[in-house]
Amino acid sequence: MPFAKLNGQSTPAIAAINYAFPEGLRTVGELADERLLKSSAETMESFGFGNVHVALTETPYDLAVIAAKKLLEESRIDPASVGLLIYGGTPGSMAFAPSEGAESAAAGLCTMSRFKYPSTRLQYDLDLPNASTFALDQLACTTLLAAVRIARSLCLTEGIERALCVSSEFFPANAGREAIFNCTSDAACAVLVERNGLRNRLVSATTVTKGYYWDVDSLRDEIVASYFPTARHVLHRTIADAGWEPSDVDWVIPHNVSMRSWEILSGLVRLPRARLFTQNIVRHGHTLAGDNFINYRDALDGGCIEPGQRVVLFSYGFGAHWTGIAVEA
Amino acid sequence: MTSKRKVFITGASGLVGEEVLRRMLVDDPALEAFVLVRNEIRWLLASKRLGALARRVVPLQGDTTLPGLGLESQVRQRVERETSAVVHAAADTSFSRSLDQARFVNTLGTYHVAEIASECLCLDRFMLVSTAFVAGRATGNILERDNGGDAGWVNSYEQSKYEAERNVRASGLPWTIVRPSTIVCRGPSGDIPQINAVHRALRVYHRGLAAMMPGDRAYHFDVITSSYVADAIARLTFNQRALHQTVHLCSGRRALTLGELVDTAYDVWAENPEWRKRGVERAIITDAATYALFERAVMETGDVRLRAVLSSLAHFIPHLALPKVFDTSVAEALLDASPPEPGTYWMPMLRCLLANNWGQTQEAAA
């Protein structure tokens, strides 16, 4: 839906982005050797993947703290001005366990440990005294896009000045690194949304959820088939809701799924001028925690995106959710 | 009209052959027929459906792939003595055969039937039931003649039929070649006598296992009914003006566009609240290159079921991106009638497919 302006207010915007990867780095060849891929290394390489980041000692929470602290330090904002903290990603007690201990940590969900929330701890550790918190779950790779969307709405409706969105995801040590032909990294990403921003303005957002595809394992083929037409539909709607024409779009900032799937989707969506920021697919692989924002930050830092350019961020999350956000840089 | 003519029909228990035989027997109460029977059980079922008409039919055990059709000498002599028209409708219509397999039945089989026909003492007509899709990868306006094979073919069936046509034209027989389009149902009721590639493709899309197809919404895609095809063949077999004519039994310029066919299908499926609830997105009609990328990605990823789905579509679906309009001038002049409007039977056909669950309900009942 288009983001309506309320009482002449400025459009909420993305004020800052930062992210953190763990120190461990693996090539797809190494992942294949460790039997952490279902497909061959050659197949994954042909799909554009090269390296992924693997958390060995870091917990998801550690990564979330690093990403959020970097953002706060860099943006130099008053922590007291943050009125909302939205956390997404690895749930509950699992957020505090390293990859080797993730499975036993999951058992903690049945005890008092389930009330050890990373969102509230993050509020404390970051010293955000005025931030109320909540967490998002069950949105997979669209979590951070959803967090930004909600933050934007609450900034407008509740007068919140700043909202910090943090997402952190990882895979337990033996869980494998491939999700339907995509190589996945562990990572955390933090996004600051401000009520009155002039750059990176959030112009529209579209989410389509199709509950029919909730059973990822048994509906795998249907999900692969439905991915493309629904993605096209969401991208077109996001662009239309922004009041743009397909030819207005300068950049598409993808989630880092396979290059092949983006080539196909690009053929289907037909945005005549748009460029696709794909540099990070080979460098980082797919991060559940926030590909789009990591890529957006890198595209800004690299001087790819110029002020005023029209950008669409798109991601798909198992479950199944398709989300697009239109941003005016 | 009555006569003492005798027709020899191959493929008489098949989709087209059985209906042609019925029409001929109904239209000419004096007509008798030989039918070449390869599968006795299938013929028994067909003769049961023919009822009393079957009394004027002489079944002959044989096989088009065998020299002399495998007929005993005395039987063959009788056929050659009494037959005044041959309707060769037997074919292997599977699109996925190797070229050698397809040629074995469709090209060599036609050669064997033509060989018998050339020995017939009073032959008026050799009617070859071919396919409009001998046009293969050619695009544009497809004329009712030998258009050559330079464009190539999408599958071995088309090539083997093209080669059979070429042989028949050169045979010296009093030939007529009819080229039906893809038969999707019997007539306006939408009743489906036989599930084919179009129905199977629709099933894949209905199940949400594929969500794009190559082509353009504005391209025409030709389909036809079996009743029109059978009626035309029955009428043309003894039509003197049809001698040495190639005849398209197609919708021609009346064919619906791909966009119309697809939209109607999804509209019909969406009438079912359970299906609608799944939120299956309409298939995207895209350019051939993008579809090929998708196909290649699936083939490389090794997912068995999805690969099987795309493989099954691969022998047919390229036609969607090869726009062609089959010229029907000769057919309309000879038959003095237009083919039926596809809009009158496409939707009923879709409803029948749903009602019998793509033939599974019928199979279970049988």
Chai-1 contact restraints between the chains, C-beta under 6 A:
chainA,res_idxA,chainB,res_idxB,connection_type,confidence,min_distance_angstrom,max_distance_angstrom,comment,restraint_id
A,F181,B,T301,contact,1.0,0.0,6.0,A-B,restraint_1
A,K210,B,G279,contact,1.0,0.0,6.0,A-B,restraint_2
A,Y212,B,R278,contact,1.0,0.0,6.0,A-B,restraint_3
A,Y212,B,G279,contact,1.0,0.0,6.0,A-B,restraint_4
A,D221,B,L209,contact,1.0,0.0,6.0,A-B,restraint_5
A,D221,B,R305,contact,1.0,0.0,6.0,A-B,restraint_6
A,D221,B,L306,contact,1.0,0.0,6.0,A-B,restraint_7
A,E222,B,G208,contact,1.0,0.0,6.0,A-B,restraint_8
A,A225,B,G208,contact,1.0,0.0,6.0,A-B,restraint_9
A,A225,B,L209,contact,1.0,0.0,6.0,A-B,restraint_10
A,A225,B,A210,contact,1.0,0.0,6.0,A-B,restraint_11
A,A225,B,A211,contact,1.0,0.0,6.0,A-B,restraint_12
A,S226,B,G208,contact,1.0,0.0,6.0,A-B,restraint_13
A,S226,B,A211,contact,1.0,0.0,6.0,A-B,restraint_14
A,S226,B,E281,contact,1.0,0.0,6.0,A-B,restraint_15
A,F228,B,A211,contact,1.0,0.0,6.0,A-B,restraint_16
A,P229,B,A211,contact,1.0,0.0,6.0,A-B,restraint_17
A,P229,B,E281,contact,1.0,0.0,6.0,A-B,restraint_18
A,P229,B,I284,contact,1.0,0.0,6.0,A-B,restraint_19
A,T230,B,E281,contact,1.0,0.0,6.0,A-B,restraint_20
A,R260,B,A297,contact,1.0,0.0,6.0,A-B,restraint_21
A,E263,B,L293,contact,1.0,0.0,6.0,A-B,restraint_22
A,I264,B,T290,contact,1.0,0.0,6.0,A-B,restraint_23
A,I264,B,L293,contact,1.0,0.0,6.0,A-B,restraint_24
A,I264,B,F294,contact,1.0,0.0,6.0,A-B,restraint_25
A,G267,B,T290,contact,1.0,0.0,6.0,A-B,restraint_26
A,L268,B,I284,contact,1.0,0.0,6.0,A-B,restraint_27
A,L268,B,T286,contact,1.0,0.0,6.0,A-B,restraint_28
